[in-house]
Amino acid sequence: MKKKLGNLIIIVLVILTIAVWLVFPPARDGVENYERYYVGMMLGSTVIALMSFSLFLSTRPKWAEPYFGGLDKMYMTHRRTSTSAFLLMFVHLLSVPISIMNLHLGNYLAMASFLGIIAIVLPTLAPRIPFLSKLTGSDYEGWKKLHRYIGVFFILGYLHSITVNAPTTKIAINWNQIFVFLGIGSYLYTEVFGRFFKKYVPYTVEAVNHPNNSTTEVVLRAKGQPIKHAHAGQFLFVRFKEKGLDESHPFTISSAPHEDVLRLTIKASGNFTRHLFANLKVGTSAIVEGAYGMFNYKMTGEKQIWVAGGIGVTPFLSFLRDLKTGLTHDVDFYYTVRHPEEAVFKDEIEAAAKQNSRLKARIRFSSTDGSLTVDEIVRNAGGDIREHHVYMCGPLPMVQAFEKKFMEAGVPAGNIHFEEFNFR
Ligand SMILES: Cc1cc2nc3c(=O)[nH]c(=O)nc-3n(C[C@H](O)[C@H](O)[C@H](O)COP(=O)(O)OP(=O)(O)OC[C@H]3O[C@@H](n4cnc5c(N)ncnc54)[C@H](O)[C@@H]3O)c2cc1C
């Protein structure tokens, strides 16, 4: 329940925003097109509230993680509030009456805000819409830089709401101010003040290993006080003081919390990670932010199924490296990769299974053994599948398909836990 509280509060605040407008309608005072203005203002307020939540979630508040189930889940909520605000903005535009002959400051501000938001949101949708992807390019860093201006258009949208000549009420305006403060405050925190409060911790690259021809293991040692690594399975953001690598990217900490270094296991999949594979050198300075995340098997029941797809093995590596006094859960661990050479740390996983009688490790090469299926996992688990907790990390289509199948097989939704490797 605690994990859902964040989303619940957001839903309640959205409902309250609409309720405030319904309970305190603006005075008619002979206003032409009163109903359209009324609905338009209500929707406009809701857009401001939703956008302020998105801006708040972008600040990466570590303290709020327990109320959403981790930072990766907060990004999912961010995606939902932003998409809802974007769609409602169109309905708002269609509902308010606009006279081309009688435009004033409020209308111009609305146009600037609307066009700015569209310019930023379309590339965000691009990875999901192939046509847009071709149009905008798929460079994440370019998108991230553009995305930073969203707060400016939020402020313009707010200025539009107070300068446009539409019927309103003091109570609704005051209610709206809460979200305006939240949104602007969050934006300023992210872009200006955050650096004075957030912990950007200096590290040095102590070792760079290549366990296969597309994976890099980076070993980082803190220059001073290390980050707080509370439990196995967490992730961090890292940037390196090196040309082409000075961008903040999220990676799971594949080492255990008791180790005096941080280990990252990184698959070369795009510009940054390929450049890192080819160029990262021992001795390079790094800046680390974290640790974040609540992917923690110790928090749930004894019977567990772990499923790792490809580089999604990293949180599980951390779980295994954390086993100092033996596993306290009965675990069926499935690690699936296409080809044998991709199964980095296979020997380490098999050794952990030999040492822990409660751990059954099954490594699967889909090119020769065929794809792993949920039916097979359920059959192997035996007993009542509803009692199992499932932990998954891997490519999004695989995780989504498996989640659906596990639920069909009877695993309660609350027993399925997964790590999102995608923030966009
Ligand atoms: C919580 C979490 C844990 C992760 N753990 C690992 C791990 O242990 N090992 C591993 O190999 N990969 C991990 N990833 C994925 C890794 O962050 C991306 O593969 C990497 O950032 C890709 O960058 P690129 O420029 O090489 O690829 P691109 O092709 O540019 O990006 C591929 C995708 O990676 C994501 N991405 C790219 N840049 C960023 C960024 N700056 N911030 C956030 N997301 C970005 C976007 O979804 C993008 O569409 C993790 C991701 C998340 C969110």
The ligand as an SDF file (V2000), in Angstrom:
LIG
                    3D

 53 58  0  0  0  0  0  0  0  0999 V2000
   17.4710    1.9620  -13.3980 C   0  0  0  0  0  0  0  0  0  0  0  0
   18.3430    1.6030  -14.5830 C   0  0  0  0  0  0  0  0  0  0  0  0
   19.3790    0.6900  -14.4120 C   0  0  0  0  0  0  0  0  0  0  0  0
   20.1750    0.3360  -15.5020 C   0  0  0  0  0  0  0  0  0  0  0  0
   21.1800   -0.5680  -15.3170 N   0  0  0  0  0  0  0  0  0  0  0  0
   21.9590   -0.9240  -16.3650 C   0  0  0  0  0  0  0  0  0  0  0  0
   23.0410   -1.8400  -16.1930 C   0  0  0  0  0  0  0  0  0  0  0  0
   23.3220   -2.3350  -15.1050 O   0  0  0  0  0  0  0  0  0  0  0  0
   23.7670   -2.1660  -17.2890 N   0  0  0  0  0  0  0  0  0  0  0  0
   23.5060   -1.6300  -18.5250 C   0  0  0  0  0  0  0  0  0  0  0  0
   24.2020   -1.9570  -19.4840 O   0  0  0  0  0  0  0  0  0  0  0  0
   22.4800   -0.7660  -18.7160 N   0  0  0  0  0  0  0  0  0  0  0  0
   21.7180   -0.3920  -17.6680 C   0  0  0  0  0  0  0  0  0  0  0  0
   20.7020    0.5190  -17.8500 N   0  0  0  0  0  0  0  0  0  0  0  0
   20.4530    1.0430  -19.2080 C   0  0  0  0  0  0  0  0  0  0  0  0
   21.4450    2.1560  -19.5080 C   0  0  0  0  0  0  0  0  0  0  0  0
   21.2000    3.2840  -18.7070 O   0  0  0  0  0  0  0  0  0  0  0  0
   21.3130    2.5610  -20.9810 C   0  0  0  0  0  0  0  0  0  0  0  0
   21.5400    1.4260  -21.7680 O   0  0  0  0  0  0  0  0  0  0  0  0
   22.3280    3.5940  -21.3480 C   0  0  0  0  0  0  0  0  0  0  0  0
   22.0910    4.7860  -20.6520 O   0  0  0  0  0  0  0  0  0  0  0  0
   22.2380    3.7680  -22.8480 C   0  0  0  0  0  0  0  0  0  0  0  0
   22.9510    4.8930  -23.2770 O   0  0  0  0  0  0  0  0  0  0  0  0
   23.5520    4.9550  -24.7680 P   0  0  0  0  0  0  0  0  0  0  0  0
   23.8200    6.3650  -25.1190 O   0  0  0  0  0  0  0  0  0  0  0  0
   24.6760    4.0130  -24.8970 O   0  0  0  0  0  0  0  0  0  0  0  0
   22.4060    4.3730  -25.6610 O   0  0  0  0  0  0  0  0  0  0  0  0
   21.2500    5.1190  -26.4700 P   0  0  0  0  0  0  0  0  0  0  0  0
   20.9960    4.2770  -27.6680 O   0  0  0  0  0  0  0  0  0  0  0  0
   21.5330    6.5580  -26.6480 O   0  0  0  0  0  0  0  0  0  0  0  0
   20.0670    4.9730  -25.4640 O   0  0  0  0  0  0  0  0  0  0  0  0
   19.3110    3.7900  -25.4010 C   0  0  0  0  0  0  0  0  0  0  0  0
   18.2270    4.0290  -24.3470 C   0  0  0  0  0  0  0  0  0  0  0  0
   18.8700    4.1370  -23.0650 O   0  0  0  0  0  0  0  0  0  0  0  0
   18.2130    5.1310  -22.2710 C   0  0  0  0  0  0  0  0  0  0  0  0
   19.1670    6.2300  -21.9720 N   0  0  0  0  0  0  0  0  0  0  0  0
   20.1050    6.7360  -22.7910 C   0  0  0  0  0  0  0  0  0  0  0  0
   20.7610    7.7500  -22.1880 N   0  0  0  0  0  0  0  0  0  0  0  0
   20.2220    7.8780  -20.9600 C   0  0  0  0  0  0  0  0  0  0  0  0
   20.4270    8.7660  -19.8730 C   0  0  0  0  0  0  0  0  0  0  0  0
   21.3770    9.7150  -19.9070 N   0  0  0  0  0  0  0  0  0  0  0  0
   19.6480    8.6430  -18.7700 N   0  0  0  0  0  0  0  0  0  0  0  0
   18.6800    7.7100  -18.7270 C   0  0  0  0  0  0  0  0  0  0  0  0
   18.4350    6.8290  -19.7170 N   0  0  0  0  0  0  0  0  0  0  0  0
   19.1860    6.9110  -20.8270 C   0  0  0  0  0  0  0  0  0  0  0  0
   17.0480    5.6330  -23.0970 C   0  0  0  0  0  0  0  0  0  0  0  0
   15.9330    4.8580  -22.7840 O   0  0  0  0  0  0  0  0  0  0  0  0
   17.4640    5.3490  -24.5080 C   0  0  0  0  0  0  0  0  0  0  0  0
   16.3680    5.2340  -25.3580 O   0  0  0  0  0  0  0  0  0  0  0  0
   19.9160    0.8950  -16.7770 C   0  0  0  0  0  0  0  0  0  0  0  0
   18.8900    1.8160  -16.9290 C   0  0  0  0  0  0  0  0  0  0  0  0
   18.1220    2.1750  -15.8570 C   0  0  0  0  0  0  0  0  0  0  0  0
   17.0160    3.1940  -16.0330 C   0  0  0  0  0  0  0  0  0  0  0  0
  1  2  1  0
  2  3  1  0
  2 52  2  0
  3  4  2  0
  4  5  1  0
  4 50  1  0
  5  6  2  0
  6  7  1  0
  6 13  1  0
  7  8  2  0
  7  9  1  0
  9 10  1  0
 10 11  2  0
 10 12  1  0
 12 13  2  0
 13 14  1  0
 14 15  1  0
 14 50  1  0
 15 16  1  0
 16 17  1  0
 16 18  1  0
 18 19  1  0
 18 20  1  0
 20 21  1  0
 20 22  1  0
 22 23  1  0
 23 24  1  0
 24 25  2  0
 24 26  1  0
 24 27  1  0
 27 28  1  0
 28 29  2  0
 28 30  1  0
 28 31  1  0
 31 32  1  0
 32 33  1  0
 33 34  1  0
 33 48  1  0
 34 35  1  0
 35 36  1  0
 35 46  1  0
 36 37  1  0
 36 45  1  0
 37 38  2  0
 38 39  1  0
 39 40  1  0
 39 45  2  0
 40 41  1  0
 40 42  2  0
 42 43  1  0
 43 44  2  0
 44 45  1  0
 46 47  1  0
 46 48  1  0
 48 49  1  0
 50 51  2  0
 51 52  1  0
 52 53  1  0
M  END
$$$$
